[in-house]
Amino acid sequence: MARRRELKGIANALNSSFVSRNNDFNGYWSLGLLKHFAIRHRFTSVGIALPETRLEARESLINHLVRYYTSMLTKLLNKQRIRPDWVHNVEIIVDFRPRGVDTALIEGAASVEPFACHCKITDDRGRHYASTLYGRCWMHSAKKESRSTRYHDE
C-alpha cells in the first residue's frame, strides 16, 4: 500500500532529473537556458508549477519543462501506486543567487556561479516533501556550448 511519505523520494527524483546534464532543450542544458531566461528578464530565480493545468508561458523552454516534468510526475506516482489526488501542488524553483550557502562546498569551478534547485511537493493534507540540490552553471551561450547529439532537427 502506498504511503504519502514516498512523495519525498519523488521530490528527490524530480529534482535530480531537473539539475541533470541530461535535462536538455533543443540540445542545450536546460539550466543554462533557464539562467539565460532569468538574466534576460532580470529574475534571480525561475520556477515551474506542476501538474500541468494550462500553459500560459510564452517561453517554449518553460512549456517544455512543464510538460516533461508533469509526465515524469505522473509516471513516478503510478510506479509508486500513489493516488494523484494526494498531490495538491508541485513546485520546482531554481535560485541563481542562493543565500546562506557555503559556496566552497558546491562542486565545480569556483569561477562558475552557484545555483540551488528546490522541489517541493504539497500533499492533500497540506504537508510538504522537499528536496534541495546545489550546483554551478553558466548562462547558456551557443558559442561556448556543444549541442547534445541526442537532439535531431525534425
Secondary structure, 3 states (H helix, E strand, C coil): CCCHHHHHHHHHHHHHHHHCCCCEECCEEHHHHHHHHHHHCCCCEEEEEECCCCCCCCCHHHHHHHHHHHHHHHHHHHHCCCCHHHEEEEEEEEECCCCCCCHHHCCCCCCCCEEEEEEEEEECCCCEEEEEEEEECCCCCCCCCCCCCCCCCC
